[in-house]
């Protein structure tokens, strides 16, 4: 699936470029199991996930937004 590969590449680039805080990077890696599942990502209970992982809700929100944005941008048809 091409858009999935594009999303993976874009997220890997974001992880490696250094423009994210360490906490957001960690949160982003933690959300990777739900890559390709936007409905699940949107429905995740960030409060519970924050308590379980020790990651701040703000970092989890930022990471979720990055993943959803990359998924949206890579799923739109190129005209």
N, C-alpha and C positions, 0 to 999 in steps of 0.2 A: 504494500500500500504506500503510494508515494507521499501522501500528506503526512502519514505517520513518521516516515523517514525524515521529512522536512522538519517536523515538530521536534523529533529527537535531536537533529542537528542544531536547530535553533536553541533548544534548551541546553545542550552541551556547550554551545558557544557562550551562552549567558553564564553558565557555571564557571567557565574558564577565563572569562574576560576580566574579572575582578571588579566589576561595577556593582556587585551585590555584597551586602554585609555577610559575614560568616553565618549568622543566624538564619538569614533568608536562604542562603545556599543550603544549609542543613535542612530547612523546612522544604525546600524545593526537591531535594533528593528523597525526602520522606513521602512526598506526594506522587512520585513517579509510578508507584503501582497502579494509580488510577488514571494514568495517561491514556487518553482515548475514551475516557468515560466522563464526559462533561456533566452529565446529570448527577453522578455520584460525587464528583468534585464539588459541585454547587451545594449538595445536600450534606456534606461532611459537617459534623458537629465540631467546630474548631475549639470550643471550650474543652470538650472532653479530650480531643486529640492533644491539646496543649497540656492538659494535666498528665496525660499518659507519657508524653515525650519530653516534657520540660521545656518545650519551645514556646515562645510567646505567641499569643493569638495574632498580634500585629505581623510577626514574621510569617506565620501560616497564611494569613490573609494576603499578604504581598506575594508569597509563593504561589498561592492558588490563582491569583489574578494573572501572574506571569504565565502559568501553565495554560489557563483558559484563553488568554490573549494569543499565545502562540498557536494553540489548537485552532482558534477561530481564524487567524490570519493564514494558516496553512490549509484550511479546509475550503476557503473561498476560491471559486474558480478564477483562474488567470485569464483575463480578457485581453 
